[in-house]
């Protein structure tokens, strides 16, 4: 009898762990379609969360019966995904743009001027008039503007209007005078357009950077508001982390303060802008905290395809006089930065649009990395490739960080720039994903819209918001729905060294998740286009919509 009692005791004790609601949680989410994105692609219907991390996932009644929670949410069978991560955006820049003249979608230069005049009337004074978003490819004739009208309307007030990609701008004479630029000026890696020996006000790439001090000198109140505006829109879009591709050390310090205050909740993977002052500030190595990681350096190899600044192996198809585009720094500089990154534990991430820029940086990476590695260096955009260079991503374990909506935004004019043969090797999501079995996806906001659901749609369907083209754009390079979702979650976590905490919904990981009103993996293409975010959670806390 005594022996029986001793045998029965562990059985009784063991069964206690299954007692009704004997475990505590902060939050239980149930009646959901939970796409965990773990290695096996497991789906569950409920999960328990405590102290910002996932305690358990499982069947509906298993979780409800085991846990008593401070809060329980019935999601009504909505879909739950790991928190969406934008692999490449400009978080602060997006927020600052909301304080400028919005020129997006303007159908003519005349419309641009009318918007600037209206903004100036509403904001009188002598300070800078800043705008962004114009795209000459949307205008009749697709010609670049000149600044004669700006000079007429604003003779005494400086004006700077950036193109949608930020790689081109039009400025008036007052702005040129303040910057000390005239027809004799020469900026390496930049272009100041001229007509009849006079500046037209059109600037490309490093010539635009001559005005960067305007943005760097924004006061803290302006930057704080920009950060909060950007956070609001990101959370509403279902984003739980963003990669800000190029920040100065001072701005990163502001982000640290705002996170310490609790006003900045979204996670940020910050890339240092390529500048000696930033390198000096982070000479001790990366910075890693609960919601802010600083361990990458962002460089620019070339400009943008839309402004003919992308560096190509052969001249532009639609304007041979534009030459090959612009190389924004010398090879020696990229080698120097690459060595600094390797020695100091930083990831190198370089903007490469043209096939020549991609070849240049892949060569630099290969020289410094020397072969197989787990340093996870990245090429940002990887937009136009030469057939001979695809394999270099796999050879040196380089991550392609791409933006699917670039393809669907550019497809109407990209063939003009590149010609059919080169276009066939552009926007090659699938082929580049196959090199290492992964791809990091983002939007490049504010160049494109901030919506990750459009990233998913453009990656898989290869159509724009209007559902064009009917058969999709270069469908051989479309991603499967699972690949696209991984590119927005777990592969972006891998690309930011955060995969032990983020990217999938698994026990022990941080409870970052996004709720969508339908199953992205199973609905028809038409219903996919209508999908909407219904809630965003970071660390188990609902951050959008606020209750």
Secondary structure, DSSP 8 states (H G I E B T S, - for coil): -HHHHHHHHHHHHHHGGGSTT-EEEEEEEESSEEE---TT--EESEEEEETTEEEEEE-HHHHHHHEEEEEEEE-TT-EEEE-EEEEEE-HHHHHHHTTSEE-TT--SHHHHHHHHHHHHHHS-SSS-EEEEEE-GGGSGGG----SHHHHHH-SSS-EEEEETTSSEEEE-HHHHHHHT--TT---TTEEEEEETTEEEEEEEEHHHHTTHHHHHT--HHHHHHHHHHHHHHHHHTTEEEEEEEEE-HHHHHHHHHHHHHTS--SEEEEEEES-HHHHHHTTT--EE-SSEEEEEEEEE-B--TTTT-S--SS--SS-GGGTT--B-S-HHHHHHHHHHHHHHT-EEEEEE-SHHHHHHHHHHHHHHH-SS-S---EEEE--B--GGGTHHHHHTT-EEEE-HHHHHHHTTTHHHHHHHHHHTTBS-HHHHHHHHT--EE---TTSS-S-HHHHHHHHHT---TT--STT-SSGGG---HHHHHHHHTHHHHHHTT-TTTSSS--TTSB--EEEESS-TTTS-HHHHTT--EEEEEETTEEEES--
